[in-house]
Amino acid sequence: MENILDFTRDDLAVWLESRDIRPFRAGQIFKWLYIRQVDAFEQMTDLSKALRKTLADCFFVNRLILDERQVSVDGTEKFLLRLADGQHIESVLIPEKDHFTLCVSSQVGCAQACQFCLTAKGGFVRNLSVAEIISQVRDARYYLLEKDVDPLKLSNIVFMGMGEPLANYKNLIKALFIITDSDYGLKFSSRRVTVSTSGLVPKMTQLGLDTDVNLAVSLNATTDEMRSELMPINKTYPLPVLLAACQTFAMKPRNKITFEYILMKGVNDTRTDALRLVKLLLPIKAKVNLIPFNEHGRSDFKRPSKNAVSDFLQILLDRNLTAITRKSKGDDILAACGQLKAKLLP
C-alpha cells in the first residue's frame, strides 16, 4: 500500500484515470485530506462507497508520531516527530503577531557538514518522503485545530529545519506543489514559503524555474577561505559561482533573496566582514538576516555580544543594504535546529 500523501493532485488524477475513475475526484479527495483533515477514506462522504473501498484497498493515511513537545515562554513550540522507521525529525511552530510560521525538515540528518550546525553532528541518514514533509505541515494545522485555533493562521512555511532541502529536490518540489495548491491542497501562498539552501547552485537555478517560492541562502562568511572552512559545500560552489547564480535567480520583480548570516564571535563578526558583505551583495537583489549564533554543548563557536551584533547591522544599514537581526525564539526549549534530536545521539 502507498501513502496517499505522497501524491500530488496531478499524480492522483492520473492514478484515478488509469482505473477509469474520473480524474476530478482527485480534487475532492484532496479537500478531505488537507482542508477537512480526515484520516479515513470512509469519512469522504461525497465519494461513492466503491471508490472509498478502492482507495482504502490501495492507500493509507497516517500522521507522524509526536515523541516530545516543548513549549517556550515566548509561545514557540518544538516537536520531536518519530517516523515509521523509528527515525526522528524536528519541526518548530513559531507564533508571530497575527499568524504562525512552521519550520520544516527535509531530511533525517544532513550531509553538508557545516561546522556550526548541530544537525550535521549526527550525519546524513536519508531523505524524507513527500508524505513525511507534507505531514509536518498537515499535522501542525491539525494541532492548531485541536487547540481551537484557526488552522489557516499557520500561513508561513520555512524549509530551515533538519537537512538540505535542495538535496532532496524531487520530493521537495512535489511537496511544494501540494503546499501551494490553492484550490484543494494546503493553500499556502508561494510568497509565504521560503526554501533555504547551503548553496547547491544547480538546484537553486532549477528551483527558480520550477516554483515561485522564496529563496534563502545560508552564507555565513565573506571569503572563500572562511566559508570553505565553515561550509564544505563552498569547495564545490565557491562564492563567485554561488553569487553569480543568485544574480540570475528567476523571481518576481519585487522579490529579494534572503542571505542568512550566522554571526560567530571572532570568526565572521568584524567590521571588515560587514564591509565585505555589503560589497558581495551589492549586485544582487538581497536582504540579510543576521542570526547571532545559538550556542550548544557540541560546538566551540560563541555568540557575539549584543553590541557587536548591533554594530555589524548598522554598517549594513548605513550602506543601504536591507538587513535585520533575526529575533531568537525558543532559546529556553532547545528550539535551534537539531537540538532536541541531539538528545537521542550518543
Secondary structure by P-SEA (a helix, b strand, c coil): ccccccccaaaaaaaaaaacccccaaaaaaaaccccccccccccccccaaaaaaaaacbbbbbccccccccccccbbbbbccccccbbbbbbbbbcccbbbbbbbccccccccccccccccccccccccaaaaaaaaaaaaaaaaaaccccccccbbbcccccccccccaaaaaaaaaaaccccccccccccbbbbbccaaaaaaaaaacccbbbbbbcccccaaaaaaaccccccccaaaaaaaaaaccccccbbbbbbbbbcccccccaaaaaaaaaaaccccbbbbbbccccccccccccccaaaaaaaaaaaaaaccccccccccccccccccccccccccc
